Amino acid sequence: MLKEVFIKCPYCDAEYLPEEIFIGDEFLGNRQAVKLDNGKIDFVNGDEPELESSYICDFCNKRFVVRAKISFEAFDDDFDDEYSIKLAQ
């Protein structure tokens, strides 16, 4: 289960969800990858992601800036291997 992520106003500690501050299409951008025959990306077309946004706090009315740090993890999800579990009697 993923840990819930909140953004806090640096002035009054009011909490926000990322989707309250970042606009979905602008946040991830709208890009297309052109790939080589070996699957590697050759070049990218389209709009870059907007990983920084400013927001005026709904509670203290002060402007603050939020910078997103995104990371991705890829892992093997191969469930074809057989396995067994010994059940307690």
PyMOL commands that place a pseudoatom at each C-alpha (Angstrom):
pseudoatom trace, name=CA, resn=MET, resi=1, chain=A, elem=C, hetatm=0, pos=[0.000, 0.000, 0.000]
pseudoatom trace, name=CA, resn=LEU, resi=2, chain=A, elem=C, hetatm=0, pos=[1.281, 3.443, -0.917]
pseudoatom trace, name=CA, resn=LYS, resi=3, chain=A, elem=C, hetatm=0, pos=[1.885, 6.072, 1.728]
pseudoatom trace, name=CA, resn=GLU, resi=4, chain=A, elem=C, hetatm=0, pos=[-0.536, 8.992, 1.395]
pseudoatom trace, name=CA, resn=VAL, resi=5, chain=A, elem=C, hetatm=0, pos=[1.203, 12.138, 0.162]
pseudoatom trace, name=CA, resn=PHE, resi=6, chain=A, elem=C, hetatm=0, pos=[0.151, 15.556, 1.425]
pseudoatom trace, name=CA, resn=ILE, resi=7, chain=A, elem=C, hetatm=0, pos=[1.537, 18.975, 0.559]
pseudoatom trace, name=CA, resn=LYS, resi=8, chain=A, elem=C, hetatm=0, pos=[1.760, 21.435, 3.463]
pseudoatom trace, name=CA, resn=CYS, resi=9, chain=A, elem=C, hetatm=0, pos=[1.609, 25.193, 3.206]
pseudoatom trace, name=CA, resn=PRO, resi=10, chain=A, elem=C, hetatm=0, pos=[5.009, 26.392, 4.473]
pseudoatom trace, name=CA, resn=TYR, resi=11, chain=A, elem=C, hetatm=0, pos=[3.332, 29.262, 6.337]
pseudoatom trace, name=CA, resn=CYS, resi=12, chain=A, elem=C, hetatm=0, pos=[0.329, 27.781, 8.156]
pseudoatom trace, name=CA, resn=ASP, resi=13, chain=A, elem=C, hetatm=0, pos=[0.710, 23.990, 7.670]
pseudoatom trace, name=CA, resn=ALA, resi=14, chain=A, elem=C, hetatm=0, pos=[-2.631, 23.640, 5.871]
pseudoatom trace, name=CA, resn=GLU, resi=15, chain=A, elem=C, hetatm=0, pos=[-2.624, 20.324, 4.000]
pseudoatom trace, name=CA, resn=TYR, resi=16, chain=A, elem=C, hetatm=0, pos=[-3.416, 19.709, 0.343]
pseudoatom trace, name=CA, resn=LEU, resi=17, chain=A, elem=C, hetatm=0, pos=[-3.581, 16.721, -1.956]
pseudoatom trace, name=CA, resn=PRO, resi=18, chain=A, elem=C, hetatm=0, pos=[-1.258, 16.962, -4.972]
pseudoatom trace, name=CA, resn=GLU, resi=19, chain=A, elem=C, hetatm=0, pos=[-4.277, 17.024, -7.306]
pseudoatom trace, name=CA, resn=GLU, resi=20, chain=A, elem=C, hetatm=0, pos=[-5.490, 20.202, -5.568]
pseudoatom trace, name=CA, resn=ILE, resi=21, chain=A, elem=C, hetatm=0, pos=[-2.331, 22.023, -6.667]
pseudoatom trace, name=CA, resn=PHE, resi=22, chain=A, elem=C, hetatm=0, pos=[-1.226, 20.324, -9.887]
pseudoatom trace, name=CA, resn=ILE, resi=23, chain=A, elem=C, hetatm=0, pos=[-3.373, 20.064, -13.019]
pseudoatom trace, name=CA, resn=GLY, resi=24, chain=A, elem=C, hetatm=0, pos=[-3.341, 16.474, -14.344]
pseudoatom trace, name=CA, resn=ASP, resi=25, chain=A, elem=C, hetatm=0, pos=[-2.571, 17.033, -18.048]
pseudoatom trace, name=CA, resn=GLU, resi=26, chain=A, elem=C, hetatm=0, pos=[0.028, 19.702, -17.351]
pseudoatom trace, name=CA, resn=PHE, resi=27, chain=A, elem=C, hetatm=0, pos=[1.621, 17.740, -14.505]
pseudoatom trace, name=CA, resn=LEU, resi=28, chain=A, elem=C, hetatm=0, pos=[2.582, 14.666, -16.534]
pseudoatom trace, name=CA, resn=GLY, resi=29, chain=A, elem=C, hetatm=0, pos=[2.816, 16.485, -19.833]
pseudoatom trace, name=CA, resn=ASN, resi=30, chain=A, elem=C, hetatm=0, pos=[1.588, 15.211, -23.162]
pseudoatom trace, name=CA, resn=ARG, resi=31, chain=A, elem=C, hetatm=0, pos=[4.525, 13.545, -24.874]
pseudoatom trace, name=CA, resn=GLN, resi=32, chain=A, elem=C, hetatm=0, pos=[5.037, 10.777, -27.383]
pseudoatom trace, name=CA, resn=ALA, resi=33, chain=A, elem=C, hetatm=0, pos=[8.212, 8.723, -27.674]
pseudoatom trace, name=CA, resn=VAL, resi=34, chain=A, elem=C, hetatm=0, pos=[9.641, 7.716, -31.022]
pseudoatom trace, name=CA, resn=LYS, resi=35, chain=A, elem=C, hetatm=0, pos=[11.538, 4.476, -30.507]
pseudoatom trace, name=CA, resn=LEU, resi=36, chain=A, elem=C, hetatm=0, pos=[14.291, 2.634, -32.294]
pseudoatom trace, name=CA, resn=ASP, resi=37, chain=A, elem=C, hetatm=0, pos=[13.902, -1.000, -33.374]
pseudoatom trace, name=CA, resn=ASN, resi=38, chain=A, elem=C, hetatm=0, pos=[15.582, -2.144, -30.136]
pseudoatom trace, name=CA, resn=GLY, resi=39, chain=A, elem=C, hetatm=0, pos=[12.962, -0.394, -27.977]
pseudoatom trace, name=CA, resn=LYS, resi=40, chain=A, elem=C, hetatm=0, pos=[15.198, 2.510, -26.896]
pseudoatom trace, name=CA, resn=ILE, resi=41, chain=A, elem=C, hetatm=0, pos=[13.760, 6.023, -27.120]
pseudoatom trace, name=CA, resn=ASP, resi=42, chain=A, elem=C, hetatm=0, pos=[15.198, 7.954, -30.052]
pseudoatom trace, name=CA, resn=PHE, resi=43, chain=A, elem=C, hetatm=0, pos=[13.453, 11.288, -29.384]
pseudoatom trace, name=CA, resn=VAL, resi=44, chain=A, elem=C, hetatm=0, pos=[10.388, 12.749, -27.692]
pseudoatom trace, name=CA, resn=ASN, resi=45, chain=A, elem=C, hetatm=0, pos=[7.687, 15.039, -29.096]
pseudoatom trace, name=CA, resn=GLY, resi=46, chain=A, elem=C, hetatm=0, pos=[5.190, 17.110, -27.130]
pseudoatom trace, name=CA, resn=ASP, resi=47, chain=A, elem=C, hetatm=0, pos=[4.833, 19.192, -23.993]
pseudoatom trace, name=CA, resn=GLU, resi=48, chain=A, elem=C, hetatm=0, pos=[7.212, 18.732, -21.061]
pseudoatom trace, name=CA, resn=PRO, resi=49, chain=A, elem=C, hetatm=0, pos=[5.756, 17.942, -17.634]
pseudoatom trace, name=CA, resn=GLU, resi=50, chain=A, elem=C, hetatm=0, pos=[5.101, 20.892, -15.308]
pseudoatom trace, name=CA, resn=LEU, resi=51, chain=A, elem=C, hetatm=0, pos=[6.765, 19.725, -12.088]
pseudoatom trace, name=CA, resn=GLU, resi=52, chain=A, elem=C, hetatm=0, pos=[6.555, 23.094, -10.340]
pseudoatom trace, name=CA, resn=SER, resi=53, chain=A, elem=C, hetatm=0, pos=[3.418, 25.009, -9.448]
pseudoatom trace, name=CA, resn=SER, resi=54, chain=A, elem=C, hetatm=0, pos=[2.571, 28.005, -7.305]
pseudoatom trace, name=CA, resn=TYR, resi=55, chain=A, elem=C, hetatm=0, pos=[-0.552, 28.128, -5.170]
pseudoatom trace, name=CA, resn=ILE, resi=56, chain=A, elem=C, hetatm=0, pos=[-2.253, 30.658, -2.910]
pseudoatom trace, name=CA, resn=CYS, resi=57, chain=A, elem=C, hetatm=0, pos=[-3.176, 29.004, 0.371]
pseudoatom trace, name=CA, resn=ASP, resi=58, chain=A, elem=C, hetatm=0, pos=[-6.910, 28.771, 0.983]
pseudoatom trace, name=CA, resn=PHE, resi=59, chain=A, elem=C, hetatm=0, pos=[-6.371, 29.444, 4.706]
pseudoatom trace, name=CA, resn=CYS, resi=60, chain=A, elem=C, hetatm=0, pos=[-3.632, 32.087, 5.080]
pseudoatom trace, name=CA, resn=ASN, resi=61, chain=A, elem=C, hetatm=0, pos=[-3.772, 33.582, 1.537]
pseudoatom trace, name=CA, resn=LYS, resi=62, chain=A, elem=C, hetatm=0, pos=[0.002, 33.391, 1.091]
pseudoatom trace, name=CA, resn=ARG, resi=63, chain=A, elem=C, hetatm=0, pos=[1.559, 32.193, -2.151]
pseudoatom trace, name=CA, resn=PHE, resi=64, chain=A, elem=C, hetatm=0, pos=[3.904, 29.201, -2.059]
pseudoatom trace, name=CA, resn=VAL, resi=65, chain=A, elem=C, hetatm=0, pos=[5.664, 27.059, -4.640]
pseudoatom trace, name=CA, resn=VAL, resi=66, chain=A, elem=C, hetatm=0, pos=[5.545, 23.265, -4.833]
pseudoatom trace, name=CA, resn=ARG, resi=67, chain=A, elem=C, hetatm=0, pos=[8.148, 21.266, -6.771]
pseudoatom trace, name=CA, resn=ALA, resi=68, chain=A, elem=C, hetatm=0, pos=[7.336, 17.609, -7.504]
pseudoatom trace, name=CA, resn=LYS, resi=69, chain=A, elem=C, hetatm=0, pos=[9.975, 14.890, -7.383]
pseudoatom trace, name=CA, resn=ILE, resi=70, chain=A, elem=C, hetatm=0, pos=[8.767, 11.877, -9.327]
pseudoatom trace, name=CA, resn=SER, resi=71, chain=A, elem=C, hetatm=0, pos=[10.399, 8.479, -9.335]
pseudoatom trace, name=CA, resn=PHE, resi=72, chain=A, elem=C, hetatm=0, pos=[9.433, 5.227, -10.989]
pseudoatom trace, name=CA, resn=GLU, resi=73, chain=A, elem=C, hetatm=0, pos=[10.340, 1.653, -10.190]
pseudoatom trace, name=CA, resn=ALA, resi=74, chain=A, elem=C, hetatm=0, pos=[10.017, -1.255, -12.616]
pseudoatom trace, name=CA, resn=PHE, resi=75, chain=A, elem=C, hetatm=0, pos=[10.158, -4.824, -11.384]
pseudoatom trace, name=CA, resn=ASP, resi=76, chain=A, elem=C, hetatm=0, pos=[9.613, -8.352, -12.645]
pseudoatom trace, name=CA, resn=ASP, resi=77, chain=A, elem=C, hetatm=0, pos=[5.998, -9.426, -12.270]
pseudoatom trace, name=CA, resn=ASP, resi=78, chain=A, elem=C, hetatm=0, pos=[6.390, -12.984, -13.571]
pseudoatom trace, name=CA, resn=PHE, resi=79, chain=A, elem=C, hetatm=0, pos=[3.957, -15.329, -11.840]
pseudoatom trace, name=CA, resn=ASP, resi=80, chain=A, elem=C, hetatm=0, pos=[4.490, -18.218, -14.272]
pseudoatom trace, name=CA, resn=ASP, resi=81, chain=A, elem=C, hetatm=0, pos=[6.873, -19.955, -11.878]
pseudoatom trace, name=CA, resn=GLU, resi=82, chain=A, elem=C, hetatm=0, pos=[5.196, -22.634, -9.780]
pseudoatom trace, name=CA, resn=TYR, resi=83, chain=A, elem=C, hetatm=0, pos=[5.606, -22.567, -6.029]
pseudoatom trace, name=CA, resn=SER, resi=84, chain=A, elem=C, hetatm=0, pos=[4.028, -24.261, -3.035]
pseudoatom trace, name=CA, resn=ILE, resi=85, chain=A, elem=C, hetatm=0, pos=[3.276, -23.289, 0.520]
pseudoatom trace, name=CA, resn=LYS, resi=86, chain=A, elem=C, hetatm=0, pos=[3.200, -25.839, 3.334]
pseudoatom trace, name=CA, resn=LEU, resi=87, chain=A, elem=C, hetatm=0, pos=[0.097, -25.341, 5.449]
pseudoatom trace, name=CA, resn=ALA, resi=88, chain=A, elem=C, hetatm=0, pos=[0.203, -25.842, 9.205]
pseudoatom trace, name=CA, resn=GLN, resi=89, chain=A, elem=C, hetatm=0, pos=[-1.886, -28.822, 10.436]
for i in range(1, 89): cmd.bond("trace and resi %d" % i, "trace and resi %d" % (i + 1))
show_as sticks, trace
zoom trace
